[in-house]
Amino acid sequence: MENKNSRIVKVIQTGVLAALCFVSFTFLSIKIPVGEDAVSLHIGNAFCVLAALLLGGWYGGLSGAIGMTISDLLDPTYAIGAPKTFILKLCIGLITGLIAHKYAKIDESRDKKYIAKWTIIAAIGGLAFNVVFDPIAGYFYKQYILGQPQQMAAVLAKISVFATFVNAVVSVILVSIIYNAIRPVLSKSGLLLPVGERKSIVK
């Protein structure tokens, strides 16, 4: 089982990565206006995926969801889409964590090539979900929840497909480099904690 100290460290790391998601989306993005709305080219999703690789799906998803939802809430253009952001970023983390840790179990491996391969696969899995569902969720959310005209919602969805795809490609490259670079450092320093619960059998 995850002990109390490990849980505290993970919560702190989750906060740090949430802050990175916030900063990268708020200050390192290129906003593309679309009428009264906008889409952004950004690397915020890279830190959501990085968090999932380091901490697991739940902690990673929460890092992205919290950091980027706060960023949305502080920007009048994106504030109304904050609930959608929270759900989508949480799902990115969960999917990335599922592939990387539940299936590939990269936290238990010392094979650098194996880890590098599954880092890329897990990142692609989480971000491919976002490429498909961000425009779809945005379309239905804006048209049926916010009452935006169908034509405008459709135009925004089409531009969002391009933006999310570019974001995904850049994020996969970036997170693959960062994770494989910092993993050995964190491991040596004792800050790379086991992902998930280690169950013991009590007789």
N, C-alpha and C positions, 0 to 999 in steps of 0.2 A: 504494500500500500504506500501511497505517496505520503511522506511525513510532513509535519507542520512546517518545518524550515524550508523544505523544497517547495511547498505550496506558496509560501510567502515570497520566495525568490521568483517563482513563476509569475505571481501577481505583479511584482515589480517589473519584471521583464516585459510582461504584457503591457504595462503602462508606458514603458519606454518605447516599445514598438508602435503602440497606439499614437504616441507623440510623433514618431517618424512618419506614420501614415498621414497625420494631420498636417505636419509641416510640408511634406512633399506635395500634398494636394493643394494646400492653401497658397504656398509661396513658390512652388516649382512647377506650376501647370501653365498651359497655354489655353486660354478660354476662347472658344469659337462661338460668337453670337449667332443665334438662329431666331430672328424675330425678338420676342421678349424673353426668350429662353436662351440656353447655351449648352454646348458640350465642351469637354476639356481633354486635351492631351496631357497626360500626367503619369507619374511613376508610383502613385499611392498604392496601387494594387500589388506592386512588387514587394512592398514591406508587409502587406497582408499575407502574401504567400511565404515570405521569409519567416514571419512569425509562426505560421503553421508548420513549417519545416523544423524550426527550432523548438517549438513548445507543444505542438500537436494541434489538431483541428479546432477544438473548442477555444483554447487560449488564443490561437492564431486568428480564428474568425472573429473573436471578440476584439482583438487589437484593431483589425481593419474596420469592423463595424463601428466601434466607439470613436476611433480617431477620425474617420472620414464622415461619420454622421455629425460629429461636432463641427467639422469643417463646413459641411452643408448648412447647418443651422446658423452659422455666423455669416453666411453669404446669402443676401436676399434673392439672388438668382436661383440658388439651389435649395433654399430652405424648405420649400414645399415638397421636395423629393426626398427628404431625409429618411422617412420610413422605408422607402424602397432601397435606399443606399444601405441601411442597417441590415436588411434581410439578405441582399445580394452579397455584401462583403462577408457576412457570417457564413454564407454558403460557399464562397471561394475558399475560406479557411477550412471548412469542414471537408470539402472534397479533396483539397490538397493534402490535408492530414490523413484522410482515409487511404489515399493511394500511397503516400510516403511511409506511413507508420503502421497502419492496420494490414496493408497488403505487402509492401516491400520491406517494412521494418528497418528502415535505414539507420535508425538510432542504435540498432543492435549490431550494425556491420562496421568493419574496419577496412573494407575493400573500397579504395578511393574511386575506382572506375564504376563499381556497382552503385556507390552513393551518387556520383556525378550523373549517371544515367537516369536513376530514379528521381533525382532532384528535378531534372528537366521534364521527365514524364509527369510527375506530380504537379509541377508548375503549369504545364500545358493543360492538364486535366482541369485544374481549378480555374484557370483563365479562359479556357474554351467555353466552360459553363457561362462565364460572364459575357463573352462575346455573343453568345446565342441569346441569353435571357435578359441581359441589360436592355437592349433595344425593345424586346418584346414586352417586358415588364413596364418599361418606360412608356410605350405606346398605350397600353391598356390603362396604366395608372393615370396618365395625363388626360386621356379621352373620357374614361368612365368614372374616375374618382374626382379629377379636377375640372372636368367639363371642357377641356380644350377642344377646338374644332378638329374634326377627323383629318382634314388635309394637313393642318399644321403638325398634328401628332405624328402623321405618317412621314412628313419631311424630316422631322426631328429624329425619328427612329432610323431612317436611312443614313443620316449623317452620323448618328450614334454608332451604327455598325462599323463605319470606317474608323471612327475615333477609338472605339473599344478594341478593334483588331490591332491598330497601331500600338495602343497602350499594352496590349497583351504580348506582342512580339518583343517590344523593348523590355517589358517586365520579366519575361522568361530569360532573356539574355542576362539582364542585370542581376536577378536573384540567383541564377545559377553560379555566376561569378562570385557574388558576395557570400552566399552560403558555404560554398566549398573553400573559400578563403578563410572565413572566420570560424568554421567548425573546429579545426584543430586547435586554434587559440582558445576557444571557449572550453574545449575538452580538457586541455592542459590546466586551465585555471579553475576547473571544477564548476564552471557555470553552464555547461551543457548537461542539463538534467534529463533523466529518463523520461520518455513520453508515455503517458498512460499509467495504469496501475500495474504493479507487479504483485500478483496474487500468490499467497503462500498457502500450502495445504496443512491444515491443522488436524491432527488425528487425536 
